[in-house]
Amino acid sequence: MVNSTEIKSLIRLLDDPDREIYDHVHLKLLTYGSDAVEYLESAFGEAFDPIQQERIANLVHEIQFRNLKEELKLWYHGGAFDLLQGSLIINKYQYPDLDEQKVVNQLEDIKRDIWMLMINDASPGENVKIFNHVFYNIYGFSGNTANHQDPQNSYLSQVIENHKGNQISLAIIYSIIAQKLDLPIYGVNLPQHFILAYIDETYQDETQSGILFYINTFNKGYIFGRRDVDQFLKQLNLNPERHFYEPCSNADIIRRVVRNLISSYEKSGSTEKVTELNELLDILQEKGDRN
């Protein structure tokens, strides 16, 4: 049972000038975890003392960030099978009160509109063209070229809301919806870029692993082939290693999202966020990646 009286009493002591008392109160409230957040948020709205407000806000963030790390560990060590779930966990770093069901419903709406236009026995290329029409022309998704370093480009809920994102966020949304439609489209972790591959498991050889073609979600779903990847790698003076051509794991994708966020916050000078995101990256680099 949650002792609401004790929580409220502890919150009233958060502005105590005695550091020892504050440290004790802080640790005690932390032990309540999520159960204390509602009371802390209520107290924040009633507090007039700036020290108490700051301490309440920091404590709420500390509790939510600790919960986020535990959630990420469970996802990662559980096999990282659900890309949407991993994306939503990272999303909650900036938006801890995220309505996950709203995001799920938005994705389902897009999926339904694409499904209604799909044709039985259509070729992979034809299906992708239908997909692109709905995704880019009807819903208006596009790459955020004007403000590419904005961290909002990496938060799934914001990209779905604003229809603008970076290479990886658009690719995540595109591939999640595609897989819901039984289209075998998966992420490929290219250096300095992120693309998708359309896989046909019935068509495999030693060089292509069943890849029919690639998709550039940042360029309105442009379809291209292996030679274009060859040329891109040549421009970067990189050897054409196999992992540059083939689908990567969900854990790889989420790692890249976190790295993008770190880069964005480094450029804006948000050192605390950079430190915390590096903690998330450390979790995703622990042994146990089975995906």
C-alpha positions as a Markdown table, in Angstrom:
| # | Residue | x | y | z |
|---|---|---|---|---|
| 1 | Met | 0.0 | 0.0 | 0.0 |
| 2 | Val | 1.2 | 3.5 | -0.8 |
| 3 | Asn | 1.5 | 5.7 | 2.3 |
| 4 | Ser | 0.2 | 8.9 | 0.8 |
| 5 | Thr | 0.5 | 10.8 | 4.1 |
| 6 | Glu | 4.2 | 9.9 | 4.4 |
| 7 | Ile | 4.8 | 10.9 | 0.8 |
| 8 | Lys | 3.2 | 14.3 | 1.3 |
| 9 | Ser | 5.1 | 14.9 | 4.5 |
| 10 | Leu | 8.4 | 14.1 | 2.7 |
| 11 | Ile | 7.6 | 16.4 | -0.2 |
| 12 | Arg | 7.1 | 19.3 | 2.3 |
| 13 | Leu | 10.6 | 18.7 | 3.5 |
| 14 | Leu | 12.2 | 19.0 | 0.1 |
| 15 | Asp | 13.1 | 22.6 | 0.6 |
| 16 | Asp | 14.8 | 22.0 | 3.9 |
| 17 | Pro | 18.1 | 23.9 | 3.9 |
| 18 | Asp | 19.8 | 21.1 | 5.9 |
| 19 | Arg | 21.5 | 19.0 | 3.3 |
| 20 | Glu | 21.5 | 15.8 | 5.4 |
| 21 | Ile | 17.7 | 16.1 | 5.8 |
| 22 | Tyr | 17.2 | 16.7 | 2.1 |
| 23 | Asp | 19.4 | 13.8 | 1.2 |
| 24 | His | 17.3 | 11.5 | 3.5 |
| 25 | Val | 14.0 | 12.8 | 2.1 |
| 26 | His | 15.3 | 12.5 | -1.5 |
| 27 | Leu | 16.3 | 8.8 | -1.0 |
| 28 | Lys | 13.1 | 8.0 | 0.7 |
| 29 | Leu | 11.0 | 9.4 | -2.1 |
| 30 | Leu | 13.1 | 7.6 | -4.6 |
| 31 | Thr | 12.2 | 4.3 | -2.9 |
| 32 | Tyr | 8.5 | 5.0 | -3.7 |
| 33 | Gly | 9.4 | 5.3 | -7.4 |
| 34 | Ser | 6.5 | 5.8 | -9.7 |
| 35 | Asp | 4.0 | 5.9 | -6.8 |
| 36 | Ala | 5.4 | 9.2 | -5.8 |
| 37 | Val | 5.3 | 10.9 | -9.1 |
| 38 | Glu | 1.6 | 11.9 | -9.0 |
| 39 | Tyr | 2.1 | 13.5 | -5.6 |
| 40 | Leu | 5.3 | 15.3 | -6.7 |
| 41 | Glu | 3.6 | 16.7 | -9.8 |
| 42 | Ser | 0.7 | 17.9 | -7.7 |
| 43 | Ala | 3.0 | 19.5 | -5.2 |
| 44 | Phe | 5.0 | 21.2 | -8.0 |
| 45 | Gly | 1.8 | 23.1 | -9.1 |
| 46 | Glu | 1.2 | 24.3 | -5.5 |
| 47 | Ala | 4.8 | 25.2 | -4.7 |
| 48 | Phe | 6.0 | 28.8 | -4.6 |
| 49 | Asp | 9.5 | 28.2 | -3.4 |
| 50 | Pro | 11.9 | 28.0 | -6.4 |
| 51 | Ile | 14.2 | 25.6 | -4.6 |
| 52 | Gln | 11.4 | 23.2 | -3.8 |
| 53 | Gln | 10.1 | 23.4 | -7.4 |
| 54 | Glu | 13.5 | 22.7 | -8.8 |
| 55 | Arg | 14.0 | 19.7 | -6.4 |
| 56 | Ile | 10.6 | 18.3 | -7.2 |
| 57 | Ala | 11.2 | 18.6 | -11.0 |
| 58 | Asn | 14.6 | 16.9 | -10.7 |
| 59 | Leu | 13.2 | 14.1 | -8.5 |
| 60 | Val | 10.4 | 13.4 | -11.0 |
| 61 | His | 12.9 | 13.2 | -13.8 |
| 62 | Glu | 15.2 | 11.0 | -11.8 |
| 63 | Ile | 12.4 | 8.5 | -11.1 |
| 64 | Gln | 11.2 | 8.5 | -14.7 |
| 65 | Phe | 14.7 | 8.2 | -16.1 |
| 66 | Arg | 15.4 | 5.2 | -13.8 |
| 67 | Asn | 12.2 | 3.6 | -14.9 |
| 68 | Leu | 13.1 | 4.2 | -18.5 |
| 69 | Lys | 16.5 | 2.5 | -18.1 |
| 70 | Glu | 14.8 | -0.5 | -16.6 |
| 71 | Glu | 12.3 | -0.7 | -19.4 |
| 72 | Leu | 15.1 | -0.4 | -22.0 |
| 73 | Lys | 17.1 | -3.2 | -20.3 |
| 74 | Leu | 14.0 | -5.5 | -20.4 |
| 75 | Trp | 13.4 | -4.7 | -24.1 |
| 76 | Tyr | 17.1 | -5.2 | -25.0 |
| 77 | His | 17.9 | -8.3 | -23.0 |
| 78 | Gly | 14.5 | -9.8 | -24.0 |
| 79 | Gly | 15.7 | -10.0 | -27.6 |
| 80 | Ala | 14.7 | -6.5 | -28.9 |
| 81 | Phe | 12.1 | -8.1 | -31.1 |
| 82 | Asp | 9.6 | -5.2 | -31.3 |
| 83 | Leu | 11.0 | -2.2 | -33.0 |
| 84 | Leu | 8.0 | 0.0 | -32.2 |
| 85 | Gln | 8.3 | -0.8 | -28.5 |
| 86 | Gly | 12.0 | 0.1 | -28.6 |
| 87 | Ser | 11.2 | 3.4 | -30.4 |
| 88 | Leu | 8.5 | 4.3 | -27.9 |
| 89 | Ile | 10.8 | 3.6 | -24.9 |
| 90 | Ile | 13.4 | 6.1 | -26.3 |
| 91 | Asn | 10.5 | 8.5 | -27.1 |
| 92 | Lys | 9.6 | 8.6 | -23.4 |
| 93 | Tyr | 13.0 | 10.1 | -22.6 |
| 94 | Gln | 11.7 | 13.4 | -23.8 |
| 95 | Tyr | 8.0 | 12.7 | -23.4 |
| 96 | Pro | 7.6 | 10.5 | -20.2 |
| 97 | Asp | 3.8 | 10.9 | -20.3 |
| 98 | Leu | 3.6 | 9.7 | -23.9 |
| 99 | Asp | 0.2 | 8.2 | -24.9 |
| 100 | Glu | 1.5 | 5.1 | -26.6 |
| 101 | Gln | -1.9 | 3.9 | -27.7 |
| 102 | Lys | -2.3 | 7.2 | -29.6 |
| 103 | Val | 0.9 | 6.4 | -31.6 |
| 104 | Val | -0.3 | 2.9 | -32.2 |
| 105 | Asn | -3.6 | 4.1 | -33.5 |
| 106 | Gln | -2.0 | 6.7 | -35.8 |
| 107 | Leu | 0.2 | 3.9 | -37.3 |
| 108 | Glu | -2.9 | 1.7 | -37.8 |
| 109 | Asp | -4.7 | 4.5 | -39.6 |
| 110 | Ile | -1.8 | 4.9 | -42.1 |
| 111 | Lys | -1.6 | 1.1 | -42.5 |
| 112 | Arg | -5.4 | 0.8 | -43.2 |
| 113 | Asp | -5.3 | 3.5 | -45.8 |
| 114 | Ile | -2.4 | 1.8 | -47.6 |
| 115 | Trp | -4.1 | -1.6 | -47.3 |
| 116 | Met | -7.3 | -0.3 | -48.9 |
| 117 | Leu | -5.3 | 0.6 | -52.1 |
| 118 | Met | -3.2 | -2.5 | -52.3 |
| 119 | Ile | -3.9 | -4.9 | -55.1 |
| 120 | Asn | -3.8 | -8.7 | -54.9 |
| 121 | Asp | -0.8 | -10.2 | -56.7 |
| 122 | Ala | 0.8 | -6.9 | -57.2 |
| 123 | Ser | 4.6 | -7.0 | -57.6 |
| 124 | Pro | 6.9 | -5.8 | -54.8 |
| 125 | Gly | 7.7 | -2.6 | -56.7 |
| 126 | Glu | 4.0 | -1.9 | -57.3 |
| 127 | Asn | 3.2 | -2.3 | -53.6 |
| 128 | Val | 5.9 | 0.1 | -52.7 |
| 129 | Lys | 4.6 | 2.7 | -55.1 |
| 130 | Ile | 1.2 | 2.4 | -53.5 |
| 131 | Phe | 2.7 | 2.6 | -50.1 |
| 132 | Asn | 4.7 | 5.7 | -51.2 |
| 133 | His | 1.6 | 7.4 | -52.6 |
| 134 | Val | -0.2 | 7.2 | -49.3 |
| 135 | Phe | 2.8 | 7.8 | -47.0 |
| 136 | Tyr | 4.2 | 10.8 | -48.9 |
| 137 | Asn | 1.4 | 12.3 | -51.0 |
| 138 | Ile | -1.6 | 11.7 | -48.8 |
| 139 | Tyr | -0.1 | 11.9 | -45.3 |
| 140 | Gly | 2.7 | 14.3 | -46.4 |
| 141 | Phe | 5.7 | 12.7 | -44.7 |
| 142 | Ser | 9.0 | 14.2 | -45.7 |
| 143 | Gly | 12.6 | 14.6 | -44.6 |
| 144 | Asn | 13.3 | 17.7 | -42.4 |
| 145 | Thr | 16.0 | 19.3 | -44.5 |
| 146 | Ala | 15.5 | 22.7 | -43.0 |
| 147 | Asn | 16.3 | 21.7 | -39.4 |
| 148 | His | 18.0 | 18.3 | -39.7 |
| 149 | Gln | 19.7 | 18.5 | -36.3 |
| 150 | Asp | 16.6 | 19.1 | -34.3 |
| 151 | Pro | 16.3 | 16.3 | -31.8 |
| 152 | Gln | 12.5 | 16.3 | -32.4 |
| 153 | Asn | 13.3 | 14.5 | -35.7 |
| 154 | Ser | 14.3 | 11.4 | -33.6 |
| 155 | Tyr | 11.2 | 11.2 | -31.4 |
| 156 | Leu | 8.6 | 9.0 | -33.1 |
| 157 | Ser | 5.5 | 10.6 | -31.7 |
| 158 | Gln | 6.7 | 14.1 | -32.9 |
| 159 | Val | 7.6 | 12.8 | -36.4 |
| 160 | Ile | 4.1 | 11.2 | -36.8 |
| 161 | Glu | 2.5 | 14.4 | -35.5 |
| 162 | Asn | 4.5 | 16.8 | -37.7 |
| 163 | His | 5.1 | 14.4 | -40.7 |
| 164 | Lys | 8.8 | 15.5 | -40.7 |
| 165 | Gly | 11.8 | 13.5 | -39.5 |
| 166 | Asn | 15.3 | 12.4 | -40.2 |
| 167 | Gln | 16.4 | 9.3 | -42.3 |
| 168 | Ile | 16.1 | 6.8 | -39.4 |
| 169 | Ser | 12.8 | 8.0 | -37.9 |
| 170 | Leu | 11.1 | 8.0 | -41.3 |
| 171 | Ala | 12.6 | 4.5 | -42.0 |
| 172 | Ile | 11.4 | 3.2 | -38.7 |
| 173 | Ile | 7.8 | 4.3 | -39.2 |
| 174 | Tyr | 7.8 | 3.1 | -42.9 |
| 175 | Ser | 9.2 | -0.4 | -42.0 |
| 176 | Ile | 6.9 | -0.9 | -39.0 |
| 177 | Ile | 3.8 | -0.1 | -41.2 |
| 178 | Ala | 5.2 | -2.2 | -44.0 |
| 179 | Gln | 5.7 | -5.3 | -41.8 |
| 180 | Lys | 2.2 | -4.9 | -40.5 |
| 181 | Leu | 1.1 | -5.2 | -44.1 |
| 182 | Asp | 3.3 | -8.3 | -44.5 |
| 183 | Leu | 5.7 | -6.4 | -46.8 |
| 184 | Pro | 9.2 | -7.7 | -45.9 |
| 185 | Ile | 11.0 | -4.3 | -45.6 |
| 186 | Tyr | 13.8 | -3.9 | -43.0 |
| 187 | Gly | 16.4 | -1.3 | -42.0 |
| 188 | Val | 19.9 | -1.2 | -43.4 |
| 189 | Asn | 22.6 | 0.6 | -41.3 |
| 190 | Leu | 24.6 | 2.5 | -43.9 |
| 191 | Pro | 27.3 | 4.9 | -42.8 |
| 192 | Gln | 26.0 | 8.5 | -42.8 |
| 193 | His | 22.6 | 7.3 | -44.0 |
| 194 | Phe | 19.9 | 4.8 | -43.2 |
| 195 | Ile | 17.9 | 3.0 | -45.9 |
| 196 | Leu | 15.5 | 0.1 | -46.2 |
| 197 | Ala | 15.7 | -3.2 | -48.1 |
| 198 | Tyr | 12.9 | -5.2 | -49.6 |
| 199 | Ile | 13.6 | -8.9 | -48.9 |
| 200 | Asp | 12.4 | -11.9 | -50.9 |
| 201 | Glu | 13.5 | -15.0 | -49.1 |
| 202 | Thr | 12.8 | -17.1 | -52.1 |
| 203 | Tyr | 15.4 | -15.2 | -54.0 |
| 204 | Gln | 18.8 | -15.5 | -52.4 |
| 205 | Asp | 22.4 | -15.8 | -53.5 |
| 206 | Glu | 25.8 | -15.3 | -51.8 |
| 207 | Thr | 25.9 | -11.5 | -52.5 |
| 208 | Gln | 22.4 | -10.2 | -52.0 |
| 209 | Ser | 20.7 | -12.3 | -49.4 |
| 210 | Gly | 17.3 | -12.0 | -51.1 |
| 211 | Ile | 17.3 | -8.2 | -51.4 |
| 212 | Leu | 15.2 | -7.2 | -54.4 |
| 213 | Phe | 15.9 | -3.4 | -54.0 |
| 214 | Tyr | 16.5 | -0.6 | -51.6 |
| 215 | Ile | 14.2 | 2.3 | -50.5 |
| 216 | Asn | 15.3 | 5.8 | -49.5 |
| 217 | Thr | 12.6 | 7.0 | -47.1 |
| 218 | Phe | 14.2 | 10.4 | -46.9 |
| 219 | Asn | 13.7 | 10.9 | -50.6 |
| 220 | Lys | 10.0 | 10.0 | -50.9 |
| 221 | Gly | 10.5 | 6.3 | -51.0 |
| 222 | Tyr | 12.9 | 6.3 | -54.0 |
| 223 | Ile | 13.7 | 2.8 | -55.1 |
| 224 | Phe | 17.3 | 1.9 | -56.1 |
| 225 | Gly | 19.7 | -1.0 | -56.4 |
| 226 | Arg | 22.9 | -2.5 | -55.1 |
| 227 | Arg | 25.1 | -0.6 | -57.6 |
| 228 | Asp | 23.9 | 2.7 | -56.0 |
| 229 | Val | 25.0 | 1.5 | -52.6 |
| 230 | Asp | 28.3 | 0.5 | -54.2 |
| 231 | Gln | 28.7 | 4.0 | -55.5 |
| 232 | Phe | 27.7 | 5.6 | -52.2 |
| 233 | Leu | 30.3 | 3.6 | -50.3 |
| 234 | Lys | 32.9 | 4.4 | -53.0 |
| 235 | Gln | 32.3 | 8.1 | -52.4 |
| 236 | Leu | 32.9 | 7.6 | -48.7 |
| 237 | Asn | 36.1 | 5.6 | -49.5 |
| 238 | Leu | 34.7 | 2.6 | -47.6 |
| 239 | Asn | 35.1 | -1.1 | -48.5 |
| 240 | Pro | 31.8 | -2.7 | -49.6 |
| 241 | Glu | 31.4 | -4.9 | -46.5 |
| 242 | Arg | 28.4 | -7.2 | -46.3 |
| 243 | His | 26.8 | -5.5 | -43.3 |
| 244 | Phe | 26.4 | -2.3 | -45.3 |
| 245 | Tyr | 24.0 | -4.1 | -47.6 |
| 246 | Glu | 22.0 | -6.3 | -45.3 |
| 247 | Pro | 19.2 | -5.7 | -42.7 |
| 248 | Cys | 20.5 | -4.8 | -39.3 |
| 249 | Ser | 19.0 | -5.7 | -35.9 |
| 250 | Asn | 16.3 | -3.7 | -34.1 |
| 251 | Ala | 19.0 | -3.1 | -31.4 |
| 252 | Asp | 21.3 | -1.6 | -34.0 |
| 253 | Ile | 18.4 | 0.7 | -35.1 |
| 254 | Ile | 17.7 | 2.0 | -31.6 |
| 255 | Arg | 21.4 | 2.5 | -30.9 |
| 256 | Arg | 21.6 | 4.7 | -34.0 |
| 257 | Val | 18.5 | 6.7 | -32.8 |
| 258 | Val | 20.2 | 7.3 | -29.5 |
| 259 | Arg | 23.5 | 8.3 | -31.2 |
| 260 | Asn | 21.6 | 10.8 | -33.3 |
| 261 | Leu | 20.0 | 12.3 | -30.2 |
| 262 | Ile | 23.4 | 12.5 | -28.5 |
| 263 | Ser | 24.8 | 14.4 | -31.6 |
| 264 | Ser | 21.8 | 16.8 | -31.6 |
| 265 | Tyr | 22.1 | 17.6 | -27.9 |
| 266 | Glu | 25.9 | 18.0 | -28.1 |
| 267 | Lys | 25.4 | 20.7 | -30.8 |
| 268 | Ser | 22.9 | 22.5 | -28.6 |
| 269 | Gly | 25.1 | 22.3 | -25.5 |
| 270 | Ser | 22.7 | 20.1 | -23.5 |
| 271 | Thr | 25.4 | 18.3 | -21.5 |
| 272 | Glu | 23.0 | 16.7 | -19.0 |
| 273 | Lys | 21.0 | 15.1 | -21.7 |
| 274 | Val | 24.1 | 13.9 | -23.5 |
| 275 | Thr | 25.3 | 12.2 | -20.3 |
| 276 | Glu | 21.9 | 10.5 | -19.7 |
| 277 | Leu | 21.6 | 9.4 | -23.4 |
| 278 | Asn | 25.1 | 7.9 | -23.1 |
| 279 | Glu | 23.8 | 5.8 | -20.2 |
| 280 | Leu | 21.0 | 4.5 | -22.5 |
| 281 | Leu | 23.6 | 3.7 | -25.1 |
| 282 | Asp | 25.6 | 1.8 | -22.6 |
| 283 | Ile | 22.6 | -0.3 | -21.8 |
| 284 | Leu | 22.2 | -1.1 | -25.5 |
| 285 | Gln | 25.9 | -2.2 | -25.8 |
| 286 | Glu | 25.8 | -4.6 | -22.9 |
| 287 | Lys | 26.2 | -8.3 | -23.7 |
| 288 | Gly | 23.0 | -10.0 | -24.6 |
| 289 | Asp | 21.9 | -8.7 | -28.0 |
| 290 | Arg | 20.1 | -11.6 | -29.5 |
| 291 | Asn | 18.3 | -9.8 | -32.3 |
